[in-house]
Amino acid sequence: MRKTVKFMFLFLTVLSLAILTACTNSDSSTKGGGNEGDDTKGEATKTEDGKVSIEFWHAMSGTGQTSLDEIVANFNESQEQYEVKAEFQGTYEESLTKLRSVGGTKDAPAITQVFEIGTKYMIDSGYIEPIQKFIDKNDFNADELEQNILNYYKVDDELYSMPFNSSTPVMIYNKDAFKEAGLDPEKAPETFSEVIDAAAKLKKGEMYGFSMLTYGWFFEQLLATQGGDYVNENNGRTGDATEAAFNSDEGRLVFETLNTMNKAGTFGNFGTNWDDIRAAFASEKVAMYLDSSAGVAGAIDTAPFEVGVAYIPYADEVKRNGVVIGGASLWMSKGIAEEEQEAAWEFMQYLTTPEVQAKWHLDTGYFAINPKAYEEENVKEKWAEFPQYKVTVDQLQDTVPGYATQGALISVFPESRQQIVTALEDMYQGKDPVEALKQASEGTNRAIEVANKTKK
């Protein structure tokens, strides 16, 4: 495990430096800028029958890719002007690396799917045309979309990309184990202290009470729901962040809560692999764990017991703030032909329709970016059968808007997340939680400092 973590840290460090290098090769002085005075290039690519043909680079695999391919095919059949070609590019990191070689030129894909922590980089890259330009030009009513999803991708009230596959974390738990432990199966623990107490009661034989994937995203969420910022400058939303802010009372509470359960033997450490922690839950090796809302369907399908879904826990001393959006959004390329941009915009609008979003939600478990999708009959029927799905949406819509839940903007997020992973692993091996978190903060500060110097 330690070798894997060190390799990942090296990989993400190299990736972050590569991204920073890319920033120096573009005009990052203007948001969404780059390639001054050269908004579009060349003529549009067309099919034999005259349709404008565009490429859509994505990182969806499995059921996500299957659903996406069907959606693209339906769009292509729905009109006669445009043809979208969906092309799988590997992981988010691999896709972004490929984009760097063609970004801002006529050879760039019209649409690229980029994970949420790539938002700051994409804005500064010079590769993109802000979606706000097309919203304003076409009087598109973005207010119809889910506001707590839009909030992440808005910077200075401008929407730079179109949200697509959006998710948040949830608490998933074994209702049968709750009953056996004398706990109410219809009421999951809500606060950190309640999680600690419940984990102790649920620990039985080889079953741990609680677990959390060793992944920075979950730390960010447990920080945000307390109202804690990840970096300064209001989470990088009112200026470029210059240092980490997570080495705070809120951040220490998260580490100390996990450390308390780990020392008590009620916390199960299943590492960094999503499949491993999900398999542990299905095989009754852990009774409660944090997962993505997109993982709910899989948990219900594979578990041989009744599955419960609840909001993520928060500190006893504060009010619940809510969750930060994860997943990815779709970015419009700058430098391609105007007709190709128009084709991309038509496809993006198609993706936001209630019917398409209902399909996407039911196929994948991701949120519908258009809440009207939840009024579709097929969604109502699914929710009636599996009310766990509705819990994920309720948590999102109950989120209190603010800088904490809007999410942080930093260009070196991958490296910072790896700092958190290393800190958690060190803590589970016996390192003082306060010292471990401090180390992650210092590592993040160094990465931010390099990024800001390079940008200048």
C-alpha positions in Angstrom: 0.0 0.0 0.0 2.8 2.5 0.9 4.5 1.8 -2.4 1.3 2.4 -4.2 0.8 5.7 -2.4 4.3 6.8 -3.1 3.9 6.0 -6.8 0.6 7.9 -6.9 2.2 10.9 -5.3 5.1 10.9 -7.8 2.6 10.6 -10.7 0.4 13.4 -9.4 3.3 15.6 -8.7 4.5 15.1 -12.3 1.0 15.7 -13.6 0.7 18.9 -11.6 4.0 20.2 -12.8 2.9 19.4 -16.4 -0.2 21.3 -15.9 1.6 24.3 -14.5 3.9 24.2 -17.5 0.9 24.3 -19.7 -0.4 27.4 -17.9 2.8 29.2 -18.8 2.4 28.3 -22.4 -1.0 30.0 -22.6 -2.3 33.5 -22.0 -3.7 33.0 -18.5 -4.0 36.7 -17.8 -7.6 36.7 -19.0 -10.1 34.1 -17.9 -11.1 31.8 -20.7 -8.5 33.6 -22.8 -5.4 32.5 -24.6 -4.7 32.7 -28.3 -5.4 36.4 -28.4 -7.7 37.6 -31.1 -8.1 34.1 -32.5 -11.5 32.9 -31.4 -12.1 30.3 -34.1 -10.0 28.7 -36.8 -10.6 26.9 -40.1 -13.7 25.4 -41.5 -16.0 22.9 -39.8 -15.6 19.2 -40.4 -18.6 17.7 -42.1 -20.0 14.3 -42.9 -20.7 13.1 -46.5 -24.3 14.2 -46.1 -23.3 17.7 -45.0 -23.7 17.4 -41.2 -21.3 19.4 -39.0 -19.3 16.7 -37.2 -17.8 17.2 -33.8 -15.7 15.2 -31.4 -16.7 14.7 -27.7 -13.9 13.5 -25.5 -15.0 11.8 -22.3 -13.8 9.6 -19.5 -16.9 7.5 -18.9 -16.5 3.7 -18.8 -18.9 0.8 -17.9 -22.5 1.7 -17.5 -21.7 5.4 -17.9 -20.2 4.9 -21.3 -23.1 2.7 -22.4 -25.6 5.3 -21.4 -23.6 8.1 -22.9 -23.3 6.3 -26.2 -27.1 5.8 -26.3 -27.7 9.5 -25.5 -25.3 10.6 -28.3 -27.0 8.2 -30.8 -30.4 9.6 -29.8 -29.2 13.1 -30.4 -27.7 12.3 -33.8 -31.0 10.8 -34.8 -33.1 13.6 -33.4 -31.9 16.2 -36.0 -30.2 16.5 -39.3 -27.7 19.3 -38.8 -25.1 17.8 -36.5 -23.3 14.6 -35.7 -21.5 14.0 -32.4 -18.8 11.4 -32.1 -18.2 10.4 -28.5 -14.7 9.2 -28.0 -13.4 7.6 -24.8 -10.0 9.0 -23.8 -9.2 7.0 -20.7 -9.1 8.5 -17.2 -9.7 12.2 -16.5 -6.0 12.7 -16.1 -5.2 10.9 -19.4 -7.9 12.9 -21.3 -6.6 16.2 -19.9 -3.0 15.3 -20.9 -4.2 14.7 -24.4 -6.1 17.9 -24.5 -2.9 19.8 -23.7 -1.4 18.8 -27.0 -4.2 20.3 -29.1 -6.0 22.8 -26.7 -6.8 26.1 -28.3 -6.3 24.9 -31.9 -8.7 23.8 -34.6 -7.7 20.2 -33.9 -9.1 20.3 -30.4 -12.3 18.3 -29.7 -15.4 20.5 -29.6 -16.3 19.2 -26.1 -14.1 17.8 -23.4 -15.2 16.3 -20.1 -13.0 17.4 -17.3 -13.2 16.4 -13.6 -14.3 19.1 -11.1 -10.9 19.7 -9.6 -9.7 20.7 -13.1 -11.9 23.7 -13.2 -9.3 26.3 -12.1 -6.8 24.9 -14.6 -9.3 24.9 -17.5 -10.4 28.5 -16.8 -6.7 29.7 -16.8 -5.6 27.5 -19.7 -6.7 29.5 -22.7 -8.3 26.4 -24.3 -11.9 27.2 -23.6 -14.9 29.3 -24.5 -17.0 30.1 -21.5 -20.4 28.6 -21.7 -21.8 31.9 -20.4 -21.2 33.4 -23.8 -23.7 30.9 -25.4 -26.1 31.2 -22.5 -26.3 35.0 -23.0 -26.3 34.9 -26.8 -29.2 32.4 -26.9 -31.2 33.5 -23.9 -30.8 30.0 -22.4 -32.5 29.8 -19.0 -29.7 28.3 -16.8 -31.9 29.1 -13.7 -33.8 25.9 -14.5 -30.8 23.8 -13.7 -29.9 22.6 -10.3 -28.4 25.6 -8.5 -26.3 23.7 -6.0 -24.5 22.1 -9.0 -24.2 25.3 -11.0 -22.6 27.0 -7.9 -19.5 24.9 -8.2 -18.8 25.7 -11.8 -19.7 29.4 -11.5 -16.8 31.9 -10.9 -17.6 35.5 -10.5 -21.2 34.7 -11.5 -20.0 33.4 -14.8 -20.7 29.7 -15.9 -17.6 28.4 -17.6 -18.6 24.8 -18.3 -21.8 22.8 -18.5 -22.3 20.4 -15.5 -22.8 16.8 -16.6 -22.0 13.9 -14.3 -22.4 15.2 -10.8 -22.3 13.4 -7.6 -21.8 13.9 -3.8 -20.9 11.6 -1.0 -23.5 9.8 1.1 -23.5 7.5 4.1 -24.4 3.9 3.2 -25.2 1.5 5.9 -26.3 -2.1 6.7 -29.8 -1.9 8.1 -29.7 -5.5 9.2 -26.5 -4.9 11.2 -28.2 -1.9 12.8 -31.1 -4.0 14.0 -28.8 -6.6 15.5 -26.8 -3.9 17.3 -30.0 -2.4 18.8 -29.8 0.7 16.6 -32.7 2.3 14.7 -32.3 1.1 11.1 -34.3 4.1 9.9 -32.0 6.6 11.5 -28.3 6.7 10.7 -25.9 8.6 13.0 -25.8 12.3 12.0 -22.8 13.7 14.0 -19.2 12.7 14.4 -19.8 11.6 18.0 -22.9 9.6 16.9 -20.8 7.8 14.3 -18.1 6.9 16.8 -20.7 5.5 19.2 -22.6 3.6 16.5 -19.3 2.2 15.1 -18.5 0.8 18.6 -21.9 -1.0 18.8 -21.7 -2.3 15.2 -18.2 -3.8 15.6 -18.8 -7.5 15.7 -16.3 -10.3 14.8 -14.8 -9.4 11.4 -17.2 -6.5 10.8 -15.9 -3.0 11.4 -18.3 -0.3 12.4 -17.3 2.4 10.0 -15.0 3.0 7.0 -14.0 5.8 4.6 -12.0 5.4 1.4 -8.6 6.9 1.8 -9.4 9.6 -0.7 -9.1 13.4 -0.4 -12.6 14.0 -1.7 -14.2 12.7 1.4 -12.0 14.8 3.7 -13.0 17.9 1.6 -16.7 17.0 2.1 -16.4 16.4 5.9 -14.6 19.8 6.1 -17.2 21.7 3.9 -20.2 20.4 5.8 -18.8 22.0 8.9 -18.4 25.3 7.0 -14.6 24.9 6.7 -12.7 26.2 3.7 -10.0 24.1 2.0 -7.9 27.1 0.9 -7.8 30.8 1.7 -9.3 33.6 -0.4 -12.7 32.2 0.4 -11.8 28.8 -1.1 -10.1 30.6 -4.0 -13.4 32.1 -5.1 -12.5 35.8 -4.5 -8.9 35.6 -5.5 -6.1 33.2 -6.2 -5.5 31.0 -3.2 -2.0 31.4 -1.6 -2.2 28.7 1.2 -4.2 25.8 2.6 -7.0 26.6 5.1 -7.9 23.0 6.0 -5.4 22.8 8.9 -8.2 24.3 11.0 -10.4 23.2 13.9 -12.8 21.7 11.2 -10.0 19.8 9.6 -8.5 18.5 12.8 -12.0 17.3 13.9 -12.2 15.1 10.8 -8.8 13.6 11.5 -9.3 13.2 15.2 -12.7 11.5 14.6 -11.2 8.9 12.2 -8.2 8.5 14.5 -10.5 7.8 17.5 -12.2 5.0 15.7 -9.0 3.6 14.2 -7.4 3.3 17.7 -10.6 1.8 19.1 -10.5 -0.9 16.4 -13.9 0.1 15.0 -12.6 1.7 11.8 -11.8 -0.5 8.8 -9.0 0.7 6.5 -9.7 -0.7 3.1 -7.3 1.5 1.3 -7.7 3.7 -1.8 -9.6 1.4 -4.2 -13.4 2.0 -4.6 -14.0 -1.6 -5.5 -12.3 -2.9 -2.3 -14.4 -0.8 0.1 -17.6 -1.6 -1.7 -16.8 -5.3 -1.7 -16.1 -5.0 2.1 -19.6 -3.6 2.6 -21.3 -6.2 0.5 -19.5 -9.0 2.3 -20.4 -7.6 5.7 -16.9 -6.6 6.7 -18.0 -3.0 7.5 -21.5 -1.8 8.5 -21.2 1.9 7.6 -19.1 3.7 5.0 -19.0 6.8 2.8 -19.5 6.4 -0.9 -20.4 8.5 -3.9 -24.1 9.0 -4.6 -23.4 7.3 -7.9 -22.5 4.2 -5.9 -25.9 3.7 -4.3 -27.4 1.6 -7.0 -24.4 -0.8 -7.0 -24.6 -1.1 -3.2 -28.3 -2.0 -3.3 -27.8 -4.5 -6.1 -24.9 -6.4 -4.6 -25.7 -6.4 -0.9 -27.4 -9.5 0.5 -29.1 -7.3 3.2 -31.2 -4.2 3.4 -29.3 -1.1 2.5 -29.8 2.3 4.0 -28.6 5.7 2.7 -28.2 8.9 4.7 -26.6 12.3 4.7 -22.8 12.5 5.5 -22.0 13.2 9.2 -21.0 16.6 10.6 -19.3 17.9 13.7 -21.5 18.1 16.9 -20.5 21.7 17.5 -21.9 23.1 14.2 -24.9 23.1 11.9 -24.9 20.9 8.8 -23.8 23.0 5.8 -24.1 20.2 3.1 -22.0 18.8 0.4 -19.7 19.9 -2.5 -20.3 18.7 -6.0 -18.0 16.0 -7.4 -17.9 14.5 -10.9 -17.2 16.4 -14.1 -18.4 19.0 -16.5 -18.3 19.7 -20.2 -16.0 22.4 -21.7 -16.4 24.1 -25.0 -13.1 24.5 -27.0 -11.8 27.8 -28.2 -10.1 27.9 -31.6 -12.4 25.5 -33.4 -14.8 26.6 -36.2 -17.9 28.6 -35.3 -20.2 25.9 -36.7 -18.5 23.3 -34.5 -19.1 25.5 -31.5 -22.8 25.8 -32.5 -23.0 22.1 -32.8 -21.5 21.6 -29.4 -23.8 24.1 -27.9 -26.9 22.3 -29.4 -25.7 19.0 -27.9 -25.1 20.6 -24.5 -28.6 22.0 -24.5 -30.0 18.6 -25.5 -28.2 17.0 -22.6 -30.0 19.3 -20.1 -33.5 18.3 -21.1 -35.6 16.5 -18.5 -35.9 13.3 -20.6 -32.2 12.9 -21.2 -31.3 13.8 -17.6 -33.9 11.3 -16.3 -32.3 8.5 -18.4 -28.8 9.6 -17.2 -29.8 9.6 -13.6 -31.5 6.2 -13.7 -28.8 4.6 -15.8 -25.8 5.8 -13.7 -26.9 7.1 -10.4 -25.5 10.6 -11.1 -27.7 13.6 -10.3 -30.0 15.1 -12.9 -28.6 18.6 -13.6 -32.2 19.6 -14.5 -34.4 18.9 -11.5 -37.5 18.6 -13.7 -36.1 15.2 -14.6 -37.2 14.0 -11.2 -40.8 14.7 -12.2 -40.6 12.2 -15.1 -42.7 9.0 -14.5 -39.8 6.6 -14.9 -37.9 8.4 -12.1 -40.9 8.6 -9.8 -41.4 4.8 -10.3 -37.7 4.1 -9.5 -37.8 6.3 -6.4 -41.0 4.6 -5.1 -39.2 1.3 -5.4 -35.9 2.5 -4.1 -36.3 5.6 -1.8 -32.6 5.6 -1.2 -32.1 7.4 -4.5 -34.2 10.4 -3.2 -32.0 10.7 -0.1 -29.0 11.7 -2.3 -31.0 14.4 -4.1 -32.5 15.7 -0.8 -29.0 16.1 0.7 -27.9 18.1 -2.4 -30.9 20.3 -2.4 -30.6 20.9 1.4 -27.1 22.2 1.0 -26.6 25.7 2.2 -24.9 27.9 -0.4 -21.6 29.4 0.6 -17.9 29.4 -0.1 -17.3 26.1 1.8 -20.0 24.2 -0.1 -19.2 25.9 -3.4 -15.9 24.1 -3.4 -12.3 25.1 -3.6 -10.5 26.4 -6.8 -6.8 25.6 -7.0 -4.8 24.4 -10.0 -2.8 21.8 -8.0 -5.8 19.9 -6.5 -4.6 16.5 -7.6 -1.3 16.9 -5.7 -3.1 18.4 -2.7 -5.5 15.4 -2.5 -2.5 13.1 -2.5 -1.1 15.0 0.4 -4.3 14.2 2.3 -4.1 10.5 1.3 -0.5 10.3 2.6 -1.5 12.1 5.8 -4.4 9.7 6.4 -2.2 6.6 5.8 0.4 8.0 8.1 -2.2 8.6 10.8 -3.7 5.1 10.5 -0.1 3.8 11.0 0.2 5.7 14.3 1.2 9.2 13.4 -0.4 12.0 15.5 -3.5 13.3 13.6 -2.6 17.0 14.2 0.9 16.5 12.9 -0.3 14.5 9.9 -2.8 17.2 8.9 -0.1 19.9 9.4 2.2 18.0 7.0 -0.5 17.8 4.3 -1.1 21.5 4.7 2.6 22.3 4.3 2.8 20.1 1.2 -0.2 21.8 -0.3 1.3 25.3 0.5 4.5 24.4 -1.4 2.5 23.2 -4.4 0.4 26.4 -4.4 3.5 28.5 -4.1 5.1 26.9 -7.1 1.8 27.2 -9.1 1.4 30.9 -8.4 5.1 31.7 -9.2 4.8 29.7 -12.5 1.6 31.5 -13.4 3.3 34.9 -13.0 
